[in-house]
Amino acid sequence: MLGALAKMGIVSVDSAKMAISEMFSDERNVKAAEAAYKEMSA
């Protein structure tokens, strides 16, 4: 969800990735956010 919000400009991609990393130890969560960011159309 944060990846999609980053794509909409509500949060920055770096902020979203940092927040996810701080909340969840599994790196797959960051990768999922990156995938959501890339999949969102502009």
C-alpha positions in Angstrom: 0.0 0.0 0.0 2.8 2.4 0.8 4.3 1.8 -2.6 1.0 2.9 -4.2 0.9 5.9 -2.0 4.4 6.8 -3.1 3.4 6.6 -6.7 0.6 9.0 -6.1 3.0 11.5 -4.4 1.5 11.2 -0.9 4.8 9.9 0.5 8.2 9.6 -1.0 9.5 6.2 -2.1 12.5 6.5 0.2 10.3 7.3 3.2 8.0 4.4 2.4 10.9 2.0 2.1 12.5 3.3 5.3 9.2 3.0 7.3 8.6 -0.6 6.0 12.2 -1.6 6.9 11.7 -0.2 10.4 8.4 -2.0 11.0 9.2 -5.3 9.3 12.5 -7.3 9.3 11.7 -9.3 6.2 13.1 -7.6 3.1 10.3 -9.0 1.0 8.0 -6.3 2.4 10.2 -3.6 0.9 10.3 -5.5 -2.4 6.5 -5.7 -2.4 6.2 -2.0 -1.9 8.7 -1.4 -4.8 6.7 -3.7 -7.0 3.5 -1.8 -6.2 5.2 1.4 -6.9 6.3 0.2 -10.3 3.0 -1.4 -11.2 0.9 1.8 -10.5 0.2 3.7 -13.7 0.9 7.4 -13.6 
